[in-house]
Amino acid sequence: MIQKTVNKTAQGVDIHFTGSVDKAKIFTMVENCSHGKCDCMKEDTKRKIKEMHVEDLGDGEIKIVLTGDIEKQEINEAIQRSKVL
């Protein structure tokens, strides 16, 4: 089972995934999202994101770092709609 934790940061929002994380799915999700090939995020949210990258923290933990004027709730909603997860 995958645990997801979304945290507001000074630069934007971080999403931590732990548990049985399929790294390839996370990388695919970020790749699709950064190229506008996903429907999970609202257009106004996409425009707010300046940068998006994935960090492999080891031991089955992945972090997605989103930089921009975005809110935790916007990202939680996008995760709920994601077809990849």
C-alpha positions in Angstrom: 0.0 0.0 0.0 1.2 3.5 -0.9 1.1 6.2 1.7 1.0 9.8 0.4 1.8 12.9 2.5 1.4 16.4 1.1 3.3 19.2 2.8 3.2 23.0 2.2 6.8 24.4 2.0 8.2 27.9 1.6 8.7 27.2 -2.1 5.5 25.3 -2.9 4.4 21.8 -2.1 6.2 18.5 -1.5 4.5 15.1 -1.9 6.1 12.1 -0.1 5.3 8.6 -1.2 6.2 5.6 1.0 5.4 2.0 1.1 5.0 -0.2 -2.0 5.9 2.7 -4.4 6.2 1.9 -8.1 9.0 4.4 -8.9 8.3 4.1 -12.7 4.7 5.1 -12.1 5.7 8.2 -10.1 8.2 9.2 -12.8 5.6 8.7 -15.5 3.1 10.8 -13.6 5.5 13.7 -13.2 6.6 13.4 -16.8 3.0 13.5 -18.1 2.1 16.3 -15.8 5.1 18.5 -16.6 4.2 18.1 -20.3 0.5 18.8 -19.9 -0.5 15.3 -20.8 -2.6 14.7 -17.7 -6.1 15.6 -16.6 -5.7 15.3 -12.9 -4.7 18.9 -12.3 -6.8 22.0 -13.0 -5.4 24.4 -15.6 -5.0 27.3 -13.2 -3.0 25.0 -10.8 -0.7 23.9 -13.7 0.0 27.5 -14.5 1.1 28.2 -10.9 3.8 25.5 -10.9 7.2 26.8 -11.9 9.2 23.6 -11.4 8.5 20.0 -10.8 11.0 17.2 -10.1 11.3 13.8 -8.4 13.7 12.8 -5.7 14.4 9.1 -4.9 15.1 9.2 -1.2 15.8 5.4 -1.0 14.2 2.8 1.1 11.0 3.0 -1.0 10.5 6.7 -0.4 10.0 9.1 -3.3 9.4 12.8 -3.1 7.9 15.1 -5.7 8.9 18.7 -5.3 6.5 21.3 -6.8 7.7 24.9 -6.8 5.3 27.8 -7.2 2.4 29.6 -5.6 0.3 26.5 -5.0 -1.7 25.2 -2.1 -1.7 21.8 -0.4 -5.4 21.4 -1.1 -4.9 21.9 -4.9 -2.3 19.1 -5.0 -4.4 16.7 -2.8 -7.3 17.1 -5.3 -5.0 16.4 -8.2 -3.7 13.2 -6.5 -7.2 12.0 -5.9 -7.9 12.4 -9.7 -4.7 10.8 -10.9 -5.2 7.8 -13.1 -1.5 6.7 -12.7 -1.6 6.1 -8.9 
